[in-house]
Structure formats: C-alpha cells, structure tokens
Amino acid sequence: MYSRDDVEAKIMWIVRFVRKDGKPDEEYYYHTLREAEAHEGLFQEDDSGLYEAIEIVSYPIERT
C-alpha cells in the first residue's frame, strides 16, 4: 500500500478553469492535492460567469 506522500511524489495536480467564452482554459499546477483543493476552494462561490467548470485533474509524472 502506498502512503499519501508516495502517491503525491508521482502526481502533479492541475486546477483547470474551463472557460465559457472559447478562450483557452486556465491551468494552475501544484505538487500536492491539498494545495490544489485550497485553490479550487477559493472559487466555490464564483458567480463571475466566466467558467463552465473548475476541476482538479491528476497528472502522472516520472521522477528519477
């Protein structure tokens, strides 16, 4: 079984803001899920109408 630290050492976390206006999505990269969740949490009450979705995506990375 892997610890949370082992898993996070192999994963990059992306907070993706999917825009409604056709402009490129905004992506912000984090080393830990906790950081990504904190960023996403800042937009829980977002009423700007700019985004279709705000999502957290995991991206596997290879560290040597």
PyMOL Python script that loads the backbone (N, CA, C, O; Angstrom):
from pymol import cmd

cmd.read_pdbstr("""\
ATOM      1  N   MET A   1       0.842  -1.176   0.000  1.00  0.00           N
ATOM      2  CA  MET A   1       0.000   0.000   0.000  1.00  0.00           C
ATOM      3  C   MET A   1       0.891   1.245   0.000  1.00  0.00           C
ATOM      4  O   MET A   1       1.886   1.302   0.724  1.00  0.00           O
ATOM      5  N   TYR A   2       0.536   2.227  -0.803  1.00  0.00           N
ATOM      6  CA  TYR A   2       1.309   3.457  -0.893  1.00  0.00           C
ATOM      7  C   TYR A   2       0.804   4.486   0.105  1.00  0.00           C
ATOM      8  O   TYR A   2      -0.395   4.580   0.366  1.00  0.00           O
ATOM      9  N   SER A   3       1.726   5.249   0.653  1.00  0.00           N
ATOM     10  CA  SER A   3       1.318   6.355   1.514  1.00  0.00           C
ATOM     11  C   SER A   3       0.921   7.542   0.641  1.00  0.00           C
ATOM     12  O   SER A   3       1.230   7.574  -0.550  1.00  0.00           O
ATOM     13  N   ARG A   4       0.236   8.516   1.236  1.00  0.00           N
ATOM     14  CA  ARG A   4      -0.166   9.725   0.503  1.00  0.00           C
ATOM     15  C   ARG A   4       1.064  10.430  -0.069  1.00  0.00           C
ATOM     16  O   ARG A   4       1.021  10.948  -1.185  1.00  0.00           O
ATOM     17  N   ASP A   5       2.172  10.450   0.703  1.00  0.00           N
ATOM     18  CA  ASP A   5       3.395  11.097   0.223  1.00  0.00           C
ATOM     19  C   ASP A   5       3.967  10.373  -0.989  1.00  0.00           C
ATOM     20  O   ASP A   5       4.439  11.013  -1.928  1.00  0.00           O
ATOM     21  N   ASP A   6       3.927   9.035  -0.973  1.00  0.00           N
ATOM     22  CA  ASP A   6       4.423   8.273  -2.118  1.00  0.00           C
ATOM     23  C   ASP A   6       3.622   8.590  -3.370  1.00  0.00           C
ATOM     24  O   ASP A   6       4.188   8.769  -4.449  1.00  0.00           O
ATOM     25  N   VAL A   7       2.315   8.657  -3.225  1.00  0.00           N
ATOM     26  CA  VAL A   7       1.446   8.925  -4.367  1.00  0.00           C
ATOM     27  C   VAL A   7       1.676  10.337  -4.877  1.00  0.00           C
ATOM     28  O   VAL A   7       1.799  10.547  -6.084  1.00  0.00           O
ATOM     29  N   GLU A   8       1.735  11.309  -3.970  1.00  0.00           N
ATOM     30  CA  GLU A   8       1.899  12.696  -4.399  1.00  0.00           C
ATOM     31  C   GLU A   8       3.266  12.946  -5.015  1.00  0.00           C
ATOM     32  O   GLU A   8       3.420  13.885  -5.796  1.00  0.00           O
ATOM     33  N   ALA A   9       4.262  12.132  -4.686  1.00  0.00           N
ATOM     34  CA  ALA A   9       5.578  12.288  -5.290  1.00  0.00           C
ATOM     35  C   ALA A   9       5.553  11.915  -6.769  1.00  0.00           C
ATOM     36  O   ALA A   9       6.466  12.270  -7.515  1.00  0.00           O
ATOM     37  N   LYS A  10       4.515  11.202  -7.194  1.00  0.00           N
ATOM     38  CA  LYS A  10       4.429  10.741  -8.574  1.00  0.00           C
ATOM     39  C   LYS A  10       3.293  11.402  -9.352  1.00  0.00           C
ATOM     40  O   LYS A  10       3.022  11.030 -10.494  1.00  0.00           O
ATOM     41  N   ILE A  11       2.629  12.383  -8.736  1.00  0.00           N
ATOM     42  CA  ILE A  11       1.477  13.020  -9.375  1.00  0.00           C
ATOM     43  C   ILE A  11       1.592  14.536  -9.288  1.00  0.00           C
ATOM     44  O   ILE A  11       1.931  15.083  -8.238  1.00  0.00           O
ATOM     45  N   MET A  12       1.309  15.204 -10.387  1.00  0.00           N
ATOM     46  CA  MET A  12       1.161  16.657 -10.416  1.00  0.00           C
ATOM     47  C   MET A  12      -0.338  16.920 -10.429  1.00  0.00           C
ATOM     48  O   MET A  12      -1.084  16.212 -11.105  1.00  0.00           O
ATOM     49  N   TRP A  13      -0.779  17.914  -9.701  1.00  0.00           N
ATOM     50  CA  TRP A  13      -2.202  18.250  -9.620  1.00  0.00           C
ATOM     51  C   TRP A  13      -2.453  19.537 -10.376  1.00  0.00           C
ATOM     52  O   TRP A  13      -1.725  20.515 -10.210  1.00  0.00           O
ATOM     53  N   ILE A  14      -3.476  19.539 -11.200  1.00  0.00           N
ATOM     54  CA  ILE A  14      -3.806  20.691 -12.035  1.00  0.00           C
ATOM     55  C   ILE A  14      -5.200  21.178 -11.661  1.00  0.00           C
ATOM     56  O   ILE A  14      -6.151  20.397 -11.616  1.00  0.00           O
ATOM     57  N   VAL A  15      -5.311  22.476 -11.394  1.00  0.00           N
ATOM     58  CA  VAL A  15      -6.630  23.089 -11.238  1.00  0.00           C
ATOM     59  C   VAL A  15      -6.937  23.725 -12.585  1.00  0.00           C
ATOM     60  O   VAL A  15      -6.252  24.652 -13.017  1.00  0.00           O
ATOM     61  N   ARG A  16      -7.967  23.221 -13.240  1.00  0.00           N
ATOM     62  CA  ARG A  16      -8.318  23.668 -14.594  1.00  0.00           C
ATOM     63  C   ARG A  16      -9.620  24.460 -14.548  1.00  0.00           C
ATOM     64  O   ARG A  16     -10.642  23.992 -14.047  1.00  0.00           O
ATOM     65  N   PHE A  17      -9.549  25.670 -15.084  1.00  0.00           N
ATOM     66  CA  PHE A  17     -10.722  26.530 -15.206  1.00  0.00           C
ATOM     67  C   PHE A  17     -11.169  26.461 -16.662  1.00  0.00           C
ATOM     68  O   PHE A  17     -10.503  27.004 -17.544  1.00  0.00           O
ATOM     69  N   VAL A  18     -12.286  25.798 -16.915  1.00  0.00           N
ATOM     70  CA  VAL A  18     -12.810  25.621 -18.268  1.00  0.00           C
ATOM     71  C   VAL A  18     -13.668  26.839 -18.592  1.00  0.00           C
ATOM     72  O   VAL A  18     -14.709  27.062 -17.974  1.00  0.00           O
ATOM     73  N   ARG A  19     -13.223  27.612 -19.556  1.00  0.00           N
ATOM     74  CA  ARG A  19     -13.876  28.885 -19.870  1.00  0.00           C
ATOM     75  C   ARG A  19     -15.085  28.698 -20.780  1.00  0.00           C
ATOM     76  O   ARG A  19     -15.115  27.806 -21.627  1.00  0.00           O
ATOM     77  N   LYS A  20     -16.072  29.553 -20.587  1.00  0.00           N
ATOM     78  CA  LYS A  20     -17.288  29.529 -21.406  1.00  0.00           C
ATOM     79  C   LYS A  20     -17.133  30.308 -22.702  1.00  0.00           C
ATOM     80  O   LYS A  20     -17.869  30.070 -23.659  1.00  0.00           O
ATOM     81  N   ASP A  21     -16.181  31.237 -22.744  1.00  0.00           N
ATOM     82  CA  ASP A  21     -16.086  32.174 -23.867  1.00  0.00           C
ATOM     83  C   ASP A  21     -15.199  31.696 -25.010  1.00  0.00           C
ATOM     84  O   ASP A  21     -14.929  32.457 -25.939  1.00  0.00           O
ATOM     85  N   GLY A  22     -14.742  30.446 -24.957  1.00  0.00           N
ATOM     86  CA  GLY A  22     -13.939  29.906 -26.042  1.00  0.00           C
ATOM     87  C   GLY A  22     -12.453  30.223 -25.932  1.00  0.00           C
ATOM     88  O   GLY A  22     -11.657  29.708 -26.718  1.00  0.00           O
ATOM     89  N   LYS A  23     -12.064  31.056 -24.979  1.00  0.00           N
ATOM     90  CA  LYS A  23     -10.642  31.331 -24.763  1.00  0.00           C
ATOM     91  C   LYS A  23     -10.004  30.090 -24.150  1.00  0.00           C
ATOM     92  O   LYS A  23     -10.705  29.233 -23.614  1.00  0.00           O
ATOM     93  N   PRO A  24      -8.675  29.990 -24.227  1.00  0.00           N
ATOM     94  CA  PRO A  24      -8.011  28.801 -23.675  1.00  0.00           C
ATOM     95  C   PRO A  24      -8.318  28.617 -22.185  1.00  0.00           C
ATOM     96  O   PRO A  24      -8.431  29.585 -21.433  1.00  0.00           O
ATOM     97  N   ASP A  25      -8.449  27.359 -21.787  1.00  0.00           N
ATOM     98  CA  ASP A  25      -8.645  27.057 -20.374  1.00  0.00           C
ATOM     99  C   ASP A  25      -7.437  27.548 -19.587  1.00  0.00           C
ATOM    100  O   ASP A  25      -6.326  27.614 -20.114  1.00  0.00           O
ATOM    101  N   GLU A  26      -7.661  27.887 -18.339  1.00  0.00           N
ATOM    102  CA  GLU A  26      -6.583  28.300 -17.450  1.00  0.00           C
ATOM    103  C   GLU A  26      -6.192  27.093 -16.612  1.00  0.00           C
ATOM    104  O   GLU A  26      -7.056  26.402 -16.071  1.00  0.00           O
ATOM    105  N   GLU A  27      -4.895  26.838 -16.504  1.00  0.00           N
ATOM    106  CA  GLU A  27      -4.423  25.708 -15.715  1.00  0.00           C
ATOM    107  C   GLU A  27      -3.350  26.171 -14.732  1.00  0.00           C
ATOM    108  O   GLU A  27      -2.444  26.927 -15.083  1.00  0.00           O
ATOM    109  N   TYR A  28      -3.475  25.702 -13.503  1.00  0.00           N
ATOM    110  CA  TYR A  28      -2.537  26.022 -12.435  1.00  0.00           C
ATOM    111  C   TYR A  28      -2.036  24.708 -11.859  1.00  0.00           C
ATOM    112  O   TYR A  28      -2.828  23.810 -11.572  1.00  0.00           O
ATOM    113  N   TYR A  29      -0.721  24.594 -11.688  1.00  0.00           N
ATOM    114  CA  TYR A  29      -0.086  23.331 -11.333  1.00  0.00           C
ATOM    115  C   TYR A  29       0.378  23.328  -9.879  1.00  0.00           C
ATOM    116  O   TYR A  29       0.922  24.314  -9.382  1.00  0.00           O
ATOM    117  N   TYR A  30       0.150  22.191  -9.207  1.00  0.00           N
ATOM    118  CA  TYR A  30       0.510  22.052  -7.799  1.00  0.00           C
ATOM    119  C   TYR A  30       1.161  20.702  -7.554  1.00  0.00           C
ATOM    120  O   TYR A  30       0.903  19.727  -8.261  1.00  0.00           O
ATOM    121  N   HIS A  31       2.012  20.667  -6.534  1.00  0.00           N
ATOM    122  CA  HIS A  31       2.691  19.428  -6.167  1.00  0.00           C
ATOM    123  C   HIS A  31       1.860  18.559  -5.236  1.00  0.00           C
ATOM    124  O   HIS A  31       2.094  17.354  -5.143  1.00  0.00           O
ATOM    125  N   THR A  32       0.887  19.157  -4.544  1.00  0.00           N
ATOM    126  CA  THR A  32       0.065  18.366  -3.619  1.00  0.00           C
ATOM    127  C   THR A  32      -1.415  18.597  -3.899  1.00  0.00           C
ATOM    128  O   THR A  32      -1.829  19.660  -4.361  1.00  0.00           O
ATOM    129  N   LEU A  33      -2.187  17.573  -3.603  1.00  0.00           N
ATOM    130  CA  LEU A  33      -3.637  17.673  -3.742  1.00  0.00           C
ATOM    131  C   LEU A  33      -4.181  18.737  -2.794  1.00  0.00           C
ATOM    132  O   LEU A  33      -5.117  19.458  -3.140  1.00  0.00           O
ATOM    133  N   ARG A  34      -3.611  18.835  -1.626  1.00  0.00           N
ATOM    134  CA  ARG A  34      -4.064  19.823  -0.632  1.00  0.00           C
ATOM    135  C   ARG A  34      -3.973  21.242  -1.195  1.00  0.00           C
ATOM    136  O   ARG A  34      -4.896  22.038  -1.018  1.00  0.00           O
ATOM    137  N   GLU A  35      -2.873  21.561  -1.868  1.00  0.00           N
ATOM    138  CA  GLU A  35      -2.718  22.892  -2.475  1.00  0.00           C
ATOM    139  C   GLU A  35      -3.754  23.119  -3.575  1.00  0.00           C
ATOM    140  O   GLU A  35      -4.345  24.195  -3.670  1.00  0.00           O
ATOM    141  N   ALA A  36      -3.968  22.104  -4.400  1.00  0.00           N
ATOM    142  CA  ALA A  36      -4.946  22.218  -5.488  1.00  0.00           C
ATOM    143  C   ALA A  36      -6.354  22.409  -4.931  1.00  0.00           C
ATOM    144  O   ALA A  36      -7.120  23.225  -5.443  1.00  0.00           O
ATOM    145  N   GLU A  37      -6.693  21.664  -3.891  1.00  0.00           N
ATOM    146  CA  GLU A  37      -8.013  21.799  -3.278  1.00  0.00           C
ATOM    147  C   GLU A  37      -8.199  23.178  -2.654  1.00  0.00           C
ATOM    148  O   GLU A  37      -9.294  23.739  -2.700  1.00  0.00           O
ATOM    149  N   ALA A  38      -7.136  23.723  -2.073  1.00  0.00           N
ATOM    150  CA  ALA A  38      -7.224  25.066  -1.483  1.00  0.00           C
ATOM    151  C   ALA A  38      -7.505  26.102  -2.563  1.00  0.00           C
ATOM    152  O   ALA A  38      -8.324  26.999  -2.363  1.00  0.00           O
ATOM    153  N   HIS A  39      -6.830  25.987  -3.709  1.00  0.00           N
ATOM    154  CA  HIS A  39      -7.061  26.921  -4.815  1.00  0.00           C
ATOM    155  C   HIS A  39      -8.487  26.788  -5.334  1.00  0.00           C
ATOM    156  O   HIS A  39      -9.181  27.790  -5.510  1.00  0.00           O
ATOM    157  N   GLU A  40      -8.921  25.571  -5.577  1.00  0.00           N
ATOM    158  CA  GLU A  40     -10.283  25.349  -6.059  1.00  0.00           C
ATOM    159  C   GLU A  40     -11.310  25.899  -5.063  1.00  0.00           C
ATOM    160  O   GLU A  40     -12.331  26.461  -5.459  1.00  0.00           O
ATOM    161  N   GLY A  41     -11.028  25.732  -3.778  1.00  0.00           N
ATOM    162  CA  GLY A  41     -11.943  26.194  -2.742  1.00  0.00           C
ATOM    163  C   GLY A  41     -12.176  27.695  -2.759  1.00  0.00           C
ATOM    164  O   GLY A  41     -13.224  28.166  -2.318  1.00  0.00           O
ATOM    165  N   LEU A  42     -11.216  28.445  -3.261  1.00  0.00           N
ATOM    166  CA  LEU A  42     -11.372  29.898  -3.351  1.00  0.00           C
ATOM    167  C   LEU A  42     -12.479  30.288  -4.324  1.00  0.00           C
ATOM    168  O   LEU A  42     -12.968  31.417  -4.288  1.00  0.00           O
ATOM    169  N   PHE A  43     -12.873  29.366  -5.186  1.00  0.00           N
ATOM    170  CA  PHE A  43     -13.858  29.657  -6.229  1.00  0.00           C
ATOM    171  C   PHE A  43     -15.173  28.907  -6.028  1.00  0.00           C
ATOM    172  O   PHE A  43     -15.972  28.807  -6.959  1.00  0.00           O
ATOM    173  N   GLN A  44     -15.408  28.381  -4.830  1.00  0.00           N
ATOM    174  CA  GLN A  44     -16.649  27.656  -4.553  1.00  0.00           C
ATOM    175  C   GLN A  44     -17.882  28.522  -4.767  1.00  0.00           C
ATOM    176  O   GLN A  44     -18.928  28.025  -5.183  1.00  0.00           O
ATOM    177  N   GLU A  45     -17.765  29.789  -4.491  1.00  0.00           N
ATOM    178  CA  GLU A  45     -18.896  30.715  -4.619  1.00  0.00           C
ATOM    179  C   GLU A  45     -18.741  31.619  -5.845  1.00  0.00           C
ATOM    180  O   GLU A  45     -19.296  32.717  -5.868  1.00  0.00           O
ATOM    181  N   ASP A  46     -18.007  31.181  -6.852  1.00  0.00           N
ATOM    182  CA  ASP A  46     -17.743  32.013  -8.029  1.00  0.00           C
ATOM    183  C   ASP A  46     -19.032  32.290  -8.800  1.00  0.00           C
ATOM    184  O   ASP A  46     -19.739  31.369  -9.210  1.00  0.00           O
ATOM    185  N   ASP A  47     -19.317  33.557  -8.985  1.00  0.00           N
ATOM    186  CA  ASP A  47     -20.507  33.941  -9.751  1.00  0.00           C
ATOM    187  C   ASP A  47     -20.137  34.847 -10.927  1.00  0.00           C
ATOM    188  O   ASP A  47     -20.951  35.638 -11.403  1.00  0.00           O
ATOM    189  N   SER A  48     -18.890  34.712 -11.382  1.00  0.00           N
ATOM    190  CA  SER A  48     -18.402  35.567 -12.470  1.00  0.00           C
ATOM    191  C   SER A  48     -19.019  35.207 -13.816  1.00  0.00           C
ATOM    192  O   SER A  48     -19.110  36.053 -14.705  1.00  0.00           O
ATOM    193  N   GLY A  49     -19.444  33.952 -13.967  1.00  0.00           N
ATOM    194  CA  GLY A  49     -19.990  33.509 -15.242  1.00  0.00           C
ATOM    195  C   GLY A  49     -18.930  33.223 -16.289  1.00  0.00           C
ATOM    196  O   GLY A  49     -19.258  32.961 -17.446  1.00  0.00           O
ATOM    197  N   LEU A  50     -17.655  33.271 -15.897  1.00  0.00           N
ATOM    198  CA  LEU A  50     -16.566  33.032 -16.851  1.00  0.00           C
ATOM    199  C   LEU A  50     -16.316  31.552 -17.127  1.00  0.00           C
ATOM    200  O   LEU A  50     -15.840  31.187 -18.202  1.00  0.00           O
ATOM    201  N   TYR A  51     -16.638  30.706 -16.157  1.00  0.00           N
ATOM    202  CA  TYR A  51     -16.211  29.316 -16.239  1.00  0.00           C
ATOM    203  C   TYR A  51     -17.381  28.344 -16.350  1.00  0.00           C
ATOM    204  O   TYR A  51     -18.392  28.455 -15.657  1.00  0.00           O
ATOM    205  N   GLU A  52     -17.194  27.393 -17.249  1.00  0.00           N
ATOM    206  CA  GLU A  52     -18.155  26.296 -17.382  1.00  0.00           C
ATOM    207  C   GLU A  52     -17.946  25.289 -16.256  1.00  0.00           C
ATOM    208  O   GLU A  52     -18.897  24.708 -15.734  1.00  0.00           O
ATOM    209  N   ALA A  53     -16.675  25.097 -15.894  1.00  0.00           N
ATOM    210  CA  ALA A  53     -16.331  24.160 -14.827  1.00  0.00           C
ATOM    211  C   ALA A  53     -14.983  24.538 -14.239  1.00  0.00           C
ATOM    212  O   ALA A  53     -14.147  25.150 -14.902  1.00  0.00           O
ATOM    213  N   ILE A  54     -14.790  24.163 -12.988  1.00  0.00           N
ATOM    214  CA  ILE A  54     -13.494  24.269 -12.327  1.00  0.00           C
ATOM    215  C   ILE A  54     -13.219  22.878 -11.789  1.00  0.00           C
ATOM    216  O   ILE A  54     -13.989  22.345 -10.990  1.00  0.00           O
ATOM    217  N   GLU A  55     -12.111  22.291 -12.235  1.00  0.00           N
ATOM    218  CA  GLU A  55     -11.873  20.890 -11.905  1.00  0.00           C
ATOM    219  C   GLU A  55     -10.435  20.665 -11.473  1.00  0.00           C
ATOM    220  O   GLU A  55      -9.530  21.415 -11.839  1.00  0.00           O
ATOM    221  N   ILE A  56     -10.249  19.618 -10.689  1.00  0.00           N
ATOM    222  CA  ILE A  56      -8.910  19.183 -10.307  1.00  0.00           C
ATOM    223  C   ILE A  56      -8.601  17.923 -11.092  1.00  0.00           C
ATOM    224  O   ILE A  56      -9.382  16.972 -11.107  1.00  0.00           O
ATOM    225  N   VAL A  57      -7.451  17.932 -11.742  1.00  0.00           N
ATOM    226  CA  VAL A  57      -7.036  16.815 -12.588  1.00  0.00           C
ATOM    227  C   VAL A  57      -5.685  16.315 -12.091  1.00  0.00           C
ATOM    228  O   VAL A  57      -4.789  17.114 -11.822  1.00  0.00           O
ATOM    229  N   SER A  58      -5.534  15.011 -11.970  1.00  0.00           N
ATOM    230  CA  SER A  58      -4.234  14.447 -11.605  1.00  0.00           C
ATOM    231  C   SER A  58      -3.467  14.123 -12.882  1.00  0.00           C
ATOM    232  O   SER A  58      -4.042  13.675 -13.873  1.00  0.00           O
ATOM    233  N   TYR A  59      -2.163  14.359 -12.839  1.00  0.00           N
ATOM    234  CA  TYR A  59      -1.312  14.123 -13.994  1.00  0.00           C
ATOM    235  C   TYR A  59      -0.085  13.355 -13.517  1.00  0.00           C
ATOM    236  O   TYR A  59       0.713  13.891 -12.747  1.00  0.00           O
ATOM    237  N   PRO A  60       0.081  12.123 -13.955  1.00  0.00           N
ATOM    238  CA  PRO A  60       1.235  11.342 -13.500  1.00  0.00           C
ATOM    239  C   PRO A  60       2.541  11.913 -14.043  1.00  0.00           C
ATOM    240  O   PRO A  60       2.634  12.300 -15.207  1.00  0.00           O
ATOM    241  N   ILE A  61       3.530  11.955 -13.184  1.00  0.00           N
ATOM    242  CA  ILE A  61       4.858  12.414 -13.601  1.00  0.00           C
ATOM    243  C   ILE A  61       5.868  11.352 -13.212  1.00  0.00           C
ATOM    244  O   ILE A  61       5.621  10.530 -12.329  1.00  0.00           O
ATOM    245  N   GLU A  62       6.984  11.381 -13.870  1.00  0.00           N
ATOM    246  CA  GLU A  62       8.032  10.415 -13.577  1.00  0.00           C
ATOM    247  C   GLU A  62       9.206  11.158 -12.979  1.00  0.00           C
ATOM    248  O   GLU A  62       9.800  12.028 -13.615  1.00  0.00           O
ATOM    249  N   ARG A  63       9.531  10.809 -11.762  1.00  0.00           N
ATOM    250  CA  ARG A  63      10.683  11.425 -11.097  1.00  0.00           C
ATOM    251  C   ARG A  63      11.777  10.386 -10.992  1.00  0.00           C
ATOM    252  O   ARG A  63      11.532   9.230 -10.648  1.00  0.00           O
ATOM    253  N   THR A  64      12.980  10.817 -11.293  1.00  0.00           N
ATOM    254  CA  THR A  64      14.107   9.876 -11.212  1.00  0.00           C
ATOM    255  C   THR A  64      15.078  10.277 -10.143  1.00  0.00           C
ATOM    256  O   THR A  64      16.085   9.599  -9.937  1.00  0.00           O
TER     257      THR A  64
END
""", "prot")
cmd.dss("prot")
cmd.show_as("cartoon", "prot")
cmd.util.cbc("prot")
cmd.orient("prot")
